Amino acid sequence: MTEHLLEMAGALVRVSDGKIEVLSEPKVKWCPLRSGLYGIEAESRETVESVLRVHMKELGMYSPHRVLELSERPVSFGASEMISDGMKEGLVDAAVVVCEGAGTVVATRTEVVAALGAHMTGLVRTEPIEEIQAGLRERGCILLDDRCTIDQVEGYRRALAAGYERIVVTITGRRAFEAEEIRKMASTSAGEGPVIFAVHNLDVAEDQAEVLAETCDVVWACASRTVREVVGRQAKLQIGISIPVYALTDSGKRLVLNRALHFDESLVMHRATLPYGPEEKLPDPLL
């Protein structure tokens, strides 16, 4: 029996051997991204369960049948999409990401990064799924251990030890301390520093948002008013309005703009004071 704990739309969810239990009400009542992707106009325990069930059916998430390679790019400016496109252009050698059933993973193939990040939400805790771990290792991935340890600092250390230089590390806002530790480690290492992506930033405290602004290269606003106010004001570039993505460094801008280069639909770019976005297009509520 394996058990996994995650957050989706601010709801705490447990998955045990394929059974979904939504343990709390979603904190976000309406999300423009989830509305566009899944047609949800009012979040509830039922919508959280139904979306997760679709992910489990289509991608085999939280099961031995996990899809580990994917060519689709479901989110316009998602983290895995940016990393995958960066790998294609030689801007990224390796990505330190997280996968259920495996924990922290160092991945180097675009299709693997796309599969792991396609519909991954806030993974809090996970337990081993042997088939996922074996499949990732067969695809050249590095796992921290067999116990599903989630530790992005150690993941970055393993990526460096493996000889990778252009490394992207994803962290969550509530583990902003990892970004600080990674920056300290990078300051004593030779070669290029890492590009740090902060994803899943719901319920980020002001002090955590300040750390993100100081240490990260790209930060997703999610449904956080604090991230918009603290990080958005220091950003060099914002892509998107309803769920803004903020680039704070030139390295971050390069990966955001590279994703725009690979994006097939029309875009508009203009000068603006950041953060930018009309209230009616924002998630409800902002937390």
Contacts in CASP RR format, 6 or more apart in sequence:
PFRMAT RR
TARGET T0000
AUTHOR 0000-0000-0000
METHOD contacts of the structure
MODEL  1
MTEHLLEMAGALVRVSDGKIEVLSEPKVKWCPLRSGLYGIEAESRETVES
VLRVHMKELGMYSPHRVLELSERPVSFGASEMISDGMKEGLVDAAVVVCE
GAGTVVATRTEVVAALGAHMTGLVRTEPIEEIQAGLRERGCILLDDRCTI
DQVEGYRRALAAGYERIVVTITGRRAFEAEEIRKMASTSAGEGPVIFAVH
NLDVAEDQAEVLAETCDVVWACASRTVREVVGRQAKLQIGISIPVYALTD
SGKRLVLNRALHFDESLVMHRATLPYGPEEKLPDPLL
1 16 0 8 1.000
1 17 0 8 1.000
2 16 0 8 1.000
2 17 0 8 1.000
2 62 0 8 1.000
2 101 0 8 1.000
2 127 0 8 1.000
2 128 0 8 1.000
2 129 0 8 1.000
3 14 0 8 1.000
3 15 0 8 1.000
3 16 0 8 1.000
3 125 0 8 1.000
3 127 0 8 1.000
4 14 0 8 1.000
4 15 0 8 1.000
4 16 0 8 1.000
4 62 0 8 1.000
4 100 0 8 1.000
4 101 0 8 1.000
4 123 0 8 1.000
4 125 0 8 1.000
4 126 0 8 1.000
4 127 0 8 1.000
5 12 0 8 1.000
5 13 0 8 1.000
5 14 0 8 1.000
5 123 0 8 1.000
5 124 0 8 1.000
5 125 0 8 1.000
5 126 0 8 1.000
6 12 0 8 1.000
6 13 0 8 1.000
6 15 0 8 1.000
6 100 0 8 1.000
6 121 0 8 1.000
6 122 0 8 1.000
6 123 0 8 1.000
6 124 0 8 1.000
7 13 0 8 1.000
7 121 0 8 1.000
7 122 0 8 1.000
7 124 0 8 1.000
7 200 0 8 1.000
7 202 0 8 1.000
8 26 0 8 1.000
8 48 0 8 1.000
8 51 0 8 1.000
8 52 0 8 1.000
8 121 0 8 1.000
8 122 0 8 1.000
9 26 0 8 1.000
9 27 0 8 1.000
9 28 0 8 1.000
9 31 0 8 1.000
9 34 0 8 1.000
9 43 0 8 1.000
9 47 0 8 1.000
9 48 0 8 1.000
10 24 0 8 1.000
10 26 0 8 1.000
10 27 0 8 1.000
10 28 0 8 1.000
10 202 0 8 1.000
10 203 0 8 1.000
11 22 0 8 1.000
11 23 0 8 1.000
11 24 0 8 1.000
11 25 0 8 1.000
11 26 0 8 1.000
11 27 0 8 1.000
11 43 0 8 1.000
11 45 0 8 1.000
11 48 0 8 1.000
12 22 0 8 1.000
12 23 0 8 1.000
12 24 0 8 1.000
12 124 0 8 1.000
13 20 0 8 1.000
13 21 0 8 1.000
13 22 0 8 1.000
13 23 0 8 1.000
13 48 0 8 1.000
13 49 0 8 1.000
13 52 0 8 1.000
14 20 0 8 1.000
14 21 0 8 1.000
14 23 0 8 1.000
15 21 0 8 1.000
15 52 0 8 1.000
15 56 0 8 1.000
15 62 0 8 1.000
18 56 0 8 1.000
18 62 0 8 1.000
18 63 0 8 1.000
20 49 0 8 1.000
20 52 0 8 1.000
20 53 0 8 1.000
20 56 0 8 1.000
22 45 0 8 1.000
22 48 0 8 1.000
22 49 0 8 1.000
25 44 0 8 1.000
25 45 0 8 1.000
26 43 0 8 1.000
26 44 0 8 1.000
26 45 0 8 1.000
26 47 0 8 1.000
26 48 0 8 1.000
27 202 0 8 1.000
27 203 0 8 1.000
27 223 0 8 1.000
27 285 0 8 1.000
27 287 0 8 1.000
28 43 0 8 1.000
28 202 0 8 1.000
28 223 0 8 1.000
28 283 0 8 1.000
28 284 0 8 1.000
28 285 0 8 1.000
28 287 0 8 1.000
29 42 0 8 1.000
29 43 0 8 1.000
29 284 0 8 1.000
29 285 0 8 1.000
30 40 0 8 1.000
30 41 0 8 1.000
30 42 0 8 1.000
30 43 0 8 1.000
30 283 0 8 1.000
30 284 0 8 1.000
31 40 0 8 1.000
31 43 0 8 1.000
31 223 0 8 1.000
31 243 0 8 1.000
31 283 0 8 1.000
32 242 0 8 1.000
32 243 0 8 1.000
32 281 0 8 1.000
32 282 0 8 1.000
32 283 0 8 1.000
33 75 0 8 1.000
33 242 0 8 1.000
33 243 0 8 1.000
34 40 0 8 1.000
34 43 0 8 1.000
34 51 0 8 1.000
35 41 0 8 1.000
37 74 0 8 1.000
37 75 0 8 1.000
38 47 0 8 1.000
38 51 0 8 1.000
38 54 0 8 1.000
40 47 0 8 1.000
40 51 0 8 1.000
52 61 0 8 1.000
55 61 0 8 1.000
55 119 0 8 1.000
56 62 0 8 1.000
56 63 0 8 1.000
58 67 0 8 1.000
59 66 0 8 1.000
59 67 0 8 1.000
59 70 0 8 1.000
59 115 0 8 1.000
59 118 0 8 1.000
59 119 0 8 1.000
60 66 0 8 1.000
60 67 0 8 1.000
61 100 0 8 1.000
61 119 0 8 1.000
62 100 0 8 1.000
62 101 0 8 1.000
62 129 0 8 1.000
63 129 0 8 1.000
64 129 0 8 1.000
64 130 0 8 1.000
64 131 0 8 1.000
64 132 0 8 1.000
65 131 0 8 1.000
66 99 0 8 1.000
66 100 0 8 1.000
66 101 0 8 1.000
66 129 0 8 1.000
66 131 0 8 1.000
66 132 0 8 1.000
67 115 0 8 1.000
68 112 0 8 1.000
68 115 0 8 1.000
68 116 0 8 1.000
68 132 0 8 1.000
68 135 0 8 1.000
68 136 0 8 1.000
68 139 0 8 1.000
69 109 0 8 1.000
69 111 0 8 1.000
69 112 0 8 1.000
69 114 0 8 1.000
69 115 0 8 1.000
69 139 0 8 1.000
70 111 0 8 1.000
70 114 0 8 1.000
70 115 0 8 1.000
70 118 0 8 1.000
71 111 0 8 1.000
71 114 0 8 1.000
72 114 0 8 1.000
72 118 0 8 1.000
73 81 0 8 1.000
73 84 0 8 1.000
73 114 0 8 1.000
74 118 0 8 1.000
74 119 0 8 1.000
75 81 0 8 1.000
75 118 0 8 1.000
76 263 0 8 1.000
76 265 0 8 1.000
77 239 0 8 1.000
77 240 0 8 1.000
77 245 0 8 1.000
77 256 0 8 1.000
77 259 0 8 1.000
77 263 0 8 1.000
78 220 0 8 1.000
78 245 0 8 1.000
78 259 0 8 1.000
79 117 0 8 1.000
79 170 0 8 1.000
79 197 0 8 1.000
79 199 0 8 1.000
79 218 0 8 1.000
79 220 0 8 1.000
80 97 0 8 1.000
80 113 0 8 1.000
80 114 0 8 1.000
80 116 0 8 1.000
80 117 0 8 1.000
80 118 0 8 1.000
80 120 0 8 1.000
81 114 0 8 1.000
81 259 0 8 1.000
82 197 0 8 1.000
82 218 0 8 1.000
82 255 0 8 1.000
82 256 0 8 1.000
82 258 0 8 1.000
82 259 0 8 1.000
83 92 0 8 1.000
83 95 0 8 1.000
83 97 0 8 1.000
83 113 0 8 1.000
83 168 0 8 1.000
83 197 0 8 1.000
83 255 0 8 1.000
84 110 0 8 1.000
84 111 0 8 1.000
84 113 0 8 1.000
84 114 0 8 1.000
85 110 0 8 1.000
85 255 0 8 1.000
85 258 0 8 1.000
85 259 0 8 1.000
85 261 0 8 1.000
85 262 0 8 1.000
86 92 0 8 1.000
86 255 0 8 1.000
86 258 0 8 1.000
86 259 0 8 1.000
87 93 0 8 1.000
87 95 0 8 1.000
87 108 0 8 1.000
87 109 0 8 1.000
87 110 0 8 1.000
87 113 0 8 1.000
88 110 0 8 1.000
88 262 0 8 1.000
89 258 0 8 1.000
90 166 0 8 1.000
91 166 0 8 1.000
91 254 0 8 1.000
91 255 0 8 1.000
91 258 0 8 1.000
92 166 0 8 1.000
92 167 0 8 1.000
92 168 0 8 1.000
92 195 0 8 1.000
92 255 0 8 1.000
93 108 0 8 1.000
93 164 0 8 1.000
93 165 0 8 1.000
93 166 0 8 1.000
93 167 0 8 1.000
94 106 0 8 1.000
94 107 0 8 1.000
94 108 0 8 1.000
94 159 0 8 1.000
94 162 0 8 1.000
94 164 0 8 1.000
94 166 0 8 1.000
94 167 0 8 1.000
94 168 0 8 1.000
95 106 0 8 1.000
95 107 0 8 1.000
95 108 0 8 1.000
95 113 0 8 1.000
95 167 0 8 1.000
95 168 0 8 1.000
95 169 0 8 1.000
95 170 0 8 1.000
96 104 0 8 1.000
96 105 0 8 1.000
96 106 0 8 1.000
96 152 0 8 1.000
96 155 0 8 1.000
96 156 0 8 1.000
96 158 0 8 1.000
96 159 0 8 1.000
96 167 0 8 1.000
96 168 0 8 1.000
96 169 0 8 1.000
96 170 0 8 1.000
97 104 0 8 1.000
97 105 0 8 1.000
97 107 0 8 1.000
97 113 0 8 1.000
97 116 0 8 1.000
97 117 0 8 1.000
97 120 0 8 1.000
97 170 0 8 1.000
98 104 0 8 1.000
98 105 0 8 1.000
98 116 0 8 1.000
98 120 0 8 1.000
98 123 0 8 1.000
98 150 0 8 1.000
98 152 0 8 1.000
98 170 0 8 1.000
99 105 0 8 1.000
99 116 0 8 1.000
99 120 0 8 1.000
99 123 0 8 1.000
99 132 0 8 1.000
99 136 0 8 1.000
100 120 0 8 1.000
100 123 0 8 1.000
100 126 0 8 1.000
100 129 0 8 1.000
100 132 0 8 1.000
101 126 0 8 1.000
101 127 0 8 1.000
101 128 0 8 1.000
101 129 0 8 1.000
101 132 0 8 1.000
101 133 0 8 1.000
101 148 0 8 1.000
102 126 0 8 1.000
102 128 0 8 1.000
102 129 0 8 1.000
102 132 0 8 1.000
102 133 0 8 1.000
102 136 0 8 1.000
102 143 0 8 1.000
102 148 0 8 1.000
103 123 0 8 1.000
103 126 0 8 1.000
103 143 0 8 1.000
103 144 0 8 1.000
103 148 0 8 1.000
103 149 0 8 1.000
103 150 0 8 1.000
104 143 0 8 1.000
104 144 0 8 1.000
104 149 0 8 1.000
104 150 0 8 1.000
104 151 0 8 1.000
104 152 0 8 1.000
104 154 0 8 1.000
104 155 0 8 1.000
105 116 0 8 1.000
105 136 0 8 1.000
105 141 0 8 1.000
105 142 0 8 1.000
105 143 0 8 1.000
106 141 0 8 1.000
106 142 0 8 1.000
106 143 0 8 1.000
106 155 0 8 1.000
106 158 0 8 1.000
106 159 0 8 1.000
106 162 0 8 1.000
106 164 0 8 1.000
107 113 0 8 1.000
107 116 0 8 1.000
107 136 0 8 1.000
107 139 0 8 1.000
107 140 0 8 1.000
107 141 0 8 1.000
108 140 0 8 1.000
108 141 0 8 1.000
108 164 0 8 1.000
109 139 0 8 1.000
109 140 0 8 1.000
112 136 0 8 1.000
112 139 0 8 1.000
112 141 0 8 1.000
121 200 0 8 1.000
122 172 0 8 1.000
122 200 0 8 1.000
123 150 0 8 1.000
125 150 0 8 1.000
126 148 0 8 1.000
126 150 0 8 1.000
127 148 0 8 1.000
128 146 0 8 1.000
128 147 0 8 1.000
128 148 0 8 1.000
133 143 0 8 1.000
133 146 0 8 1.000
135 141 0 8 1.000
136 143 0 8 1.000
137 143 0 8 1.000
142 155 0 8 1.000
142 158 0 8 1.000
142 159 0 8 1.000
142 162 0 8 1.000
144 151 0 8 1.000
144 154 0 8 1.000
144 155 0 8 1.000
144 158 0 8 1.000
151 178 0 8 1.000
152 169 0 8 1.000
152 170 0 8 1.000
152 171 0 8 1.000
152 175 0 8 1.000
152 178 0 8 1.000
152 182 0 8 1.000
153 178 0 8 1.000
153 181 0 8 1.000
153 182 0 8 1.000
153 185 0 8 1.000
155 169 0 8 1.000
156 167 0 8 1.000
156 169 0 8 1.000
156 182 0 8 1.000
156 185 0 8 1.000
156 186 0 8 1.000
156 194 0 8 1.000
157 185 0 8 1.000
159 167 0 8 1.000
159 169 0 8 1.000
160 167 0 8 1.000
160 189 0 8 1.000
165 191 0 8 1.000
165 192 0 8 1.000
166 192 0 8 1.000
166 195 0 8 1.000
167 192 0 8 1.000
167 193 0 8 1.000
167 194 0 8 1.000
167 195 0 8 1.000
168 194 0 8 1.000
168 195 0 8 1.000
168 196 0 8 1.000
168 197 0 8 1.000
168 255 0 8 1.000
169 178 0 8 1.000
169 182 0 8 1.000
169 194 0 8 1.000
169 195 0 8 1.000
169 196 0 8 1.000
169 197 0 8 1.000
170 196 0 8 1.000
170 197 0 8 1.000
170 198 0 8 1.000
170 199 0 8 1.000
171 178 0 8 1.000
171 179 0 8 1.000
171 182 0 8 1.000
171 196 0 8 1.000
171 197 0 8 1.000
171 198 0 8 1.000
171 199 0 8 1.000
171 216 0 8 1.000
172 198 0 8 1.000
172 199 0 8 1.000
172 200 0 8 1.000
172 201 0 8 1.000
173 198 0 8 1.000
173 199 0 8 1.000
173 200 0 8 1.000
173 201 0 8 1.000
173 204 0 8 1.000
173 208 0 8 1.000
173 212 0 8 1.000
174 203 0 8 1.000
174 204 0 8 1.000
174 208 0 8 1.000
176 198 0 8 1.000
176 204 0 8 1.000
176 208 0 8 1.000
176 209 0 8 1.000
176 211 0 8 1.000
176 212 0 8 1.000
176 215 0 8 1.000
177 211 0 8 1.000
179 196 0 8 1.000
179 198 0 8 1.000
179 211 0 8 1.000
179 212 0 8 1.000
179 215 0 8 1.000
179 216 0 8 1.000
180 211 0 8 1.000
180 215 0 8 1.000
182 194 0 8 1.000
182 196 0 8 1.000
182 215 0 8 1.000
183 196 0 8 1.000
183 215 0 8 1.000
186 193 0 8 1.000
186 194 0 8 1.000
195 217 0 8 1.000
195 218 0 8 1.000
195 249 0 8 1.000
195 251 0 8 1.000
195 252 0 8 1.000
195 255 0 8 1.000
196 215 0 8 1.000
196 216 0 8 1.000
196 217 0 8 1.000
196 218 0 8 1.000
197 216 0 8 1.000
197 217 0 8 1.000
197 218 0 8 1.000
197 219 0 8 1.000
197 220 0 8 1.000
198 212 0 8 1.000
198 216 0 8 1.000
198 218 0 8 1.000
198 219 0 8 1.000
198 220 0 8 1.000
199 220 0 8 1.000
200 220 0 8 1.000
200 222 0 8 1.000
201 209 0 8 1.000
201 212 0 8 1.000
201 219 0 8 1.000
201 220 0 8 1.000
201 221 0 8 1.000
201 222 0 8 1.000
201 224 0 8 1.000
201 227 0 8 1.000
202 222 0 8 1.000
202 223 0 8 1.000
202 224 0 8 1.000
202 287 0 8 1.000
203 224 0 8 1.000
203 287 0 8 1.000
204 212 0 8 1.000
204 224 0 8 1.000
204 226 0 8 1.000
204 227 0 8 1.000
205 226 0 8 1.000
206 226 0 8 1.000
206 230 0 8 1.000
209 224 0 8 1.000
209 226 0 8 1.000
209 227 0 8 1.000
209 229 0 8 1.000
209 230 0 8 1.000
209 231 0 8 1.000
210 230 0 8 1.000
212 219 0 8 1.000
212 227 0 8 1.000
212 230 0 8 1.000
212 231 0 8 1.000
213 219 0 8 1.000
213 230 0 8 1.000
213 231 0 8 1.000
213 232 0 8 1.000
213 234 0 8 1.000
213 248 0 8 1.000
216 231 0 8 1.000
216 248 0 8 1.000
217 247 0 8 1.000
217 248 0 8 1.000
217 249 0 8 1.000
217 251 0 8 1.000
217 252 0 8 1.000
217 255 0 8 1.000
218 245 0 8 1.000
218 246 0 8 1.000
218 247 0 8 1.000
218 248 0 8 1.000
218 252 0 8 1.000
218 255 0 8 1.000
218 256 0 8 1.000
219 227 0 8 1.000
219 231 0 8 1.000
219 232 0 8 1.000
219 235 0 8 1.000
219 245 0 8 1.000
219 246 0 8 1.000
219 248 0 8 1.000
220 227 0 8 1.000
220 243 0 8 1.000
220 244 0 8 1.000
220 245 0 8 1.000
220 246 0 8 1.000
221 227 0 8 1.000
221 228 0 8 1.000
221 231 0 8 1.000
221 232 0 8 1.000
221 243 0 8 1.000
221 244 0 8 1.000
221 245 0 8 1.000
221 246 0 8 1.000
221 275 0 8 1.000
222 243 0 8 1.000
222 283 0 8 1.000
223 282 0 8 1.000
223 283 0 8 1.000
223 285 0 8 1.000
223 286 0 8 1.000
223 287 0 8 1.000
224 286 0 8 1.000
224 287 0 8 1.000
225 286 0 8 1.000
225 287 0 8 1.000
227 246 0 8 1.000
228 244 0 8 1.000
228 275 0 8 1.000
228 286 0 8 1.000
229 275 0 8 1.000
231 246 0 8 1.000
231 248 0 8 1.000
232 238 0 8 1.000
232 244 0 8 1.000
232 246 0 8 1.000
232 274 0 8 1.000
232 275 0 8 1.000
233 274 0 8 1.000
233 275 0 8 1.000
234 246 0 8 1.000
234 248 0 8 1.000
235 246 0 8 1.000
235 247 0 8 1.000
235 248 0 8 1.000
235 274 0 8 1.000
235 275 0 8 1.000
236 247 0 8 1.000
236 248 0 8 1.000
236 249 0 8 1.000
236 250 0 8 1.000
236 253 0 8 1.000
237 246 0 8 1.000
237 247 0 8 1.000
237 252 0 8 1.000
237 253 0 8 1.000
237 256 0 8 1.000
237 257 0 8 1.000
238 244 0 8 1.000
238 245 0 8 1.000
238 246 0 8 1.000
238 247 0 8 1.000
238 272 0 8 1.000
238 274 0 8 1.000
238 275 0 8 1.000
238 276 0 8 1.000
239 245 0 8 1.000
239 247 0 8 1.000
239 256 0 8 1.000
239 259 0 8 1.000
239 260 0 8 1.000
241 276 0 8 1.000
241 277 0 8 1.000
241 278 0 8 1.000
241 281 0 8 1.000
242 277 0 8 1.000
242 281 0 8 1.000
242 282 0 8 1.000
242 283 0 8 1.000
243 283 0 8 1.000
244 275 0 8 1.000
244 276 0 8 1.000
244 277 0 8 1.000
245 256 0 8 1.000
246 274 0 8 1.000
246 275 0 8 1.000
247 253 0 8 1.000
247 255 0 8 1.000
247 256 0 8 1.000
260 267 0 8 1.000
END
